[in-house]
Amino acid sequence: MTTTAVLQSTIRPDDPVPNTFEGILARAEEAAPVLLARGEEIERARRLPADVVELMRSTGVFRMAMPKSWGGPQLTSLEQNRVIEALATGDSAAAWCAMIGMDTWIYAGYLDEDVARRLLPRPDMITAGSILPNPRSRAERVPGGYRVTGHWQFGSGVTHCDVLAAGVLVHDGGELELHADGSPNWRVVVGRPEQFEIIDTWFTTGLAGSGSQDYKVTDLFVPEEHTFSFGQPLGYARPGAGAISAPDAILRNMPGVPLGVARAAIDHVRGMAATRVNGVTGQPWSDNYRIQLGIAEAEMELAGARAAVFDSLRSQWDTLESARPLTIDQRALTALARVNSFRVARSVVAGLYDLVATSAIYRPSPLDRWLRDLTTMNQHIVAQDQIMQSAGAALVGGTPQVPFSLGIAN
């Protein structure tokens, strides 16, 4: 059966996009085998093919954070991760783009509602872009808005997005604008992808299919209303709105990608063990102590990492929904569980890669790609030591280097 036939037989183009957790998860699980079959193609293309983007759109993944008051499903952080996890069992890059692309309705909550409705007229619109500012990005304050000049890296999904976001530091009269506490004025500008120059830089070890290219712009006028601050929500993310108002919502959906990839790798090796025989001894893999121990360790490590993610997210969500403030421990443990999910997933897949030995290096085994994808994922700031330091500092009363990772924004 051809890939096209699989795609057509799995989800029909005229199927309505689901708008509930159960429906979105079921559609994601249907899409996963198709994504798995397309994995090598996606990696070679260094971007998601157009029909794969539309397949993803048809799952409902990009509307997951859309509030119910706007007609969306408003999935919890746990539910969002379940969906991303399901997609990641199919393809790492596709799941990564889904995780990034669904931030549309998180960002929308920080914009004025009338502006958000104009910018985002459809529920399944896809966002891309790097929201963190860098020394090459700045917004000079001018009447009615900003003149933006910048160069950003890691625009995951920039090759297929509907909306492009970019983080900037605000300047006024050439001087960096500061808040009362001395921190710089960080804003996110939102525009159309055609307003920016996309630069094909994405030649990487892993996650090649995410199309995470650079993008830049020079002296682009952006109206004030097309920018936002995580510390000053203007729309439905305003304080007191429950979990939807927490600024780290864009981080809470990230663990689903590494957890799903590790799950796929374990299932792949368990499938191998059911039929393989040692070529020298004739012993079935299923009776081999080394294989048995390796699989058990992988399952144990993944189960622990996954439980930490979901337990911390459940605690955080319940607290926010009840309008109670998060404790320092809740903020720190959520961040630490997120870091751990990336690191454990890479460790699990590396162990499985060693376990199956030379079988892992030959195509069409996906283990090599999964290991490279996880290696690249672990270079993301959310898996770095700065996040560990920030959590540790919060726990002992120190100063976090990355307070945003704890859901703290100016």
N, C-alpha and C positions, 0 to 999 in steps of 0.2 A: 504494500500500500504506500503511495507517495505521501510526502509531508502535507501537500495541499489537500489530499483526500482526508487525511487525519484531521486537519484543521477544519475542513468543511463538515465532517461527520461529528465533530465534538460539539461545536457551538455554531448554530445557524446565524447568519448575518441579521436576520429579521427578529431574532429573539430579543425580548425587552430586557433592558439592563436591570439586574436585580437591585432592590433598595432595602434589603434587610441583611442582617449578619448571616443568617442561615443561607440565604440565596447567594450572597457574594462569596461566601466560603465554598459553597458547592460549585459555583462557576470557576473559582480559582483552582479547585481540585480537578475539575474537568480540563482546565487549560494546562496544568502542570505536565502531563505526558507529552503534549504537543511542544511545549517549550523545551523539554528534555530532548526530543527528537531534533529540534532546531538548534541545539546548543553550539555545535561546531560552526554552523552557518552564521549564527549571531556573532561568535567570536571573530570569524574571518572578516565580517562586514564592519566590525568595530563600531557598531551601532545597532539599534533594534530595527529590523526591516519594517516597512510601513504596515504590512498585514499583521505582524506581531504586535505592533502598537495598537492596532484596532482590536485585536483579540484581547489584549490587556484592558482596553477601554471597555469592552463588552462585559468584563467580569464585574464591573462596579467598583474596582479597587480605588479609582481616583476620586470617587465621591464619598469615601468612607467617613471623612471628618465633617462632611456637610451637616449643619445642625438640622434637627427635626423641624425647627421653626421655619426653615427655608425649604422644607420638603425632602431633606436628606435623611440618611439612616443614622447618623451620629453614633458611630460605633465607639465602644470603649477602647482604651489602649490595649487591653487584653485581646479584644476581638480583632483590632487592626493587626496585631502581631500574628494572630492565628492565620489571617488571610495572607500576609506577607510570607509567613513560614511555608504555607502551602505552595505559593508560587515559587519560592526558592528551592523546593524539592525538584522543580523543573529546570530552572535556569537562574544562576546567580545574578547575572547582569539584568535580566528582565525584572527580577524581584527588587533589585537595587533601584532601578528606575521607577518601579511602582511605589516603593517607599518614599523616594524623593518627590515623585509626581503628585502624590496624594496630599502634599502640604498645601495645595491650593486653598483648601477650605480652612486650614489653620491660619494662613496669612490673612485670608478674607476677614477673619474676626477682628483684626487690628486696624482695618480700613473703615472709613465711614461707610455705613451700610448702603447708601445710595451709590457711592463710588464703586463699592464691591459688586453691586448688582450690574452696573454698566460694564465693568471690566470682565466680569465672569458671568456671562449670560446663560451658560450651559453647565449642568452638574458634573460632567465628566471631563472637564478641562484639566490640562496637565501643566504643572509648574516645574521649572528647572532653575538652577542657578546657585551661586555661592553667597550666602547671606552674611558671612563674616567679612569685615572690612580688612583691607591690607594697605601697605604703604603706597601702592600704585592706584588706589581708588579714593576719590574725594568728591564731595558735593559742595560747591560754592553757593552760598545763600544769595539769591537774587529776588527781586519782586515777584511774588506769585509762586515761587518754587526754588529750584536749584539748577545750576549748571553742573552736569555730572561728567567726569572724566575718569576712566578707570580701566584696569585690565584684571580679569578674574580667572582663576583656574578652577578645575573640577566642576564644570557645568554638567553634571550627570543628567542625561536626557535632553540636552540642549538641541540635539538634532531632530527632536520630534515634539518639542513643547509648544504650548499655546501661550504661556506667560513666562517671562524671564525676570528673575529677581536678582538683585545685586546689593551687597552690603557696602556702605560708605561711611566715612567720617565727615561730619559737617564742618565746613569752614565759613567764616564770615570776615570779609575784607582781607582774605589771605591767611587769617589766623584760625587755629583749631578752636572750635567751639566746645566749651566744657560745661558740664552740669554743676550744680551747686557743690556736690561732693568732690569735684575735681576730675571726675571721669569724663572721657570724650563723648560727644553726642553721636551715637551710632544709630543710623537709620538704614532701612531697606527700601530701595527704589524698585518699582514694579513697572515693567514695560512689555512691549511686543518684541519677540525675538528678531524680527526684521529691522529693528532700530539699532541692533548691535552687530558688530562684525564677529563672526564665528571663526575661530582659528583651529585648524586641524592639528592638534598636538598629542592626541591620545594614542600613543604607541607604548603600551604598558605590559608589565608582566601578567597582570590579571585584570578581571572585570573589563576586558577590552570591549565587550558588547554594550557597555553602558554609554558609550559615546561621550565621555566626560571631558569634552574639549574646553579650551580656553575661549573667552569672549572678551571683547573690549568695546569702548565707545569714547568719543572725544567731544566734549562740549555739548552734550545732549541736554536740552531743557526738559526737566521733569517737573510737572506741577506738584505743589506741596501735597495735594490730596492723593497723589499716586505714590506716596511714600508712607512709611509707618515706623513706629518704634515699639519694640516688645514691652517697653516700660510704660507706654501710654496708649493703651488700646482704645479705639474709637467706636468699634462695632460690638458684635456679640461676645467678644472675648474680654469685655470689661470686668473688673473685679467683682466677685460675688456671683459670677455666672456658672460656677461649678468647675469641673475638670477642664472644660473647654477653654477656660481663661488662663490656664497655666502656661507660661511662655516656653517651657521645655517640651511642649506637646510634639514639636517636630523631632525631638530626640527619642521619645518614648516608643515610636514604631520601628526603631532601627534593629533591635535584637532579632526580630523575625527572620532577617536575611541570613546571618550566620547560623542560627539554630536550624533553619530549614535546609541549608546546605549540608550541615553535619548529619542531619536526619537522612537525607538522600544518600550520603556516602555510606552510612552504616547499613542502610537497607540494601544498597548495591553489593557490599561485601557479604552480607548475610545471604543474598541470592547466589553469589559465587560459591559460598561454602556449601550450599545445598547440593551442588552438582560436581564440584571439583574433586580430583583425586591427585595425591602427591605422585609426581611422575617417577620418582626414584623408589619410594617404599610401597606405593600402591594404596596407602592409607587414605580414606576419604577425609576431606577437610573437616567435615562435620565431627569426626572423631579425633581430630588433632588438638592436643592440649594447647599449643601455641595459638591456634586460631580461636579456640574457645575462650582463652584468657583475653585475647585482644578484643574480641567482640564484647565480652562482658565489661571490660574496662571502658570501652567506648560508650556503651549504653549507660554505665554508671556516671561517667563524667558529664555526658550530655543531659541526663535526667537532672543532675544536681544544678547545672547551670540554668537549665530551662525553668526549674522550680523557683530559683532565686529571682529570675526575671519576672515571672508571672505573679509570684507572691508579693514582690515589692510594688509592682504595678497595681495589683488589686488593693493593697493597703493605701497607696497614694490616691487612687481613683475614688475609693470609698470616702476618704477624708475630705477630698476636694468637693465631692458631690454633696457632702453634708455641711458645706460652708465652714468647715473648721480649718485652721491653718496647719500646714504641714510641719512636722517636727524636723529638726536637723537630721535625726537618724533616718527618717523617711526619705529626705532629699538625698542623703549620702548613699544609702543602700540601693536606691534606684539607679544612681549613677554607677555604683560599683558593680551591680549585677549586669548592667549594660556592657561595661568594659570586659567583665568576665565572660560574657556570652561570646564575644569576638575571639578572645584568647583561647577559650576552651574549644570552640569550634575548630580553630586552626590546629590545635593540639590533637584533637580527635582525628581529623582528616590526615594529618601527618602520620599519626600512629597506624591508621589503616593503610596508608600508602606503603609504609614499611612492612606491614603485615603481609600484604599480598605480593611484595617483592617486585620482580620484573613484570608481572602481569599489569602493574599500575602504569607502566610507561608506554604501553602500546595502545594506539587508537583502535577501536572506538571507546576504550575505557575512559570514563569522564573523571577519574580520580585526579589525574594530573591537572586538569583545568580547575577542578574544585579547590585543589591545594593552592594553585596560583591565585585564584580569585580571593580566597581567604587571606592569603599573604598580603594582597593589595588592600583588602578591606581593613586589615589591621594597621595600615599606615594612616587611616583616617584619625582625625583628632579625638573622636569619641573613644578610641581604644588606646590612647596614649597616656603616659605617666602623669601629664598635667591634670588629667581628670582624677587619677588616683590621689594626687596631691590635693586637689580641690576638695575631694570628699574627706580626706584625712584632716585637712585644715579646718573644715567645718565641724568635724567631730570633736576637735580639741580646742576650738575657739580661735583658730588662726585665720589667715587671709587666703582665700582660694584664688588660684591663678586664673581659673576659668569659672567664675560664678554662674555663668549662663548654663553650664552643665548641671547645676543644682536647681535650675528653675528660678534663678535670681537675675533680674534684668532692671536696668535703669529706665 
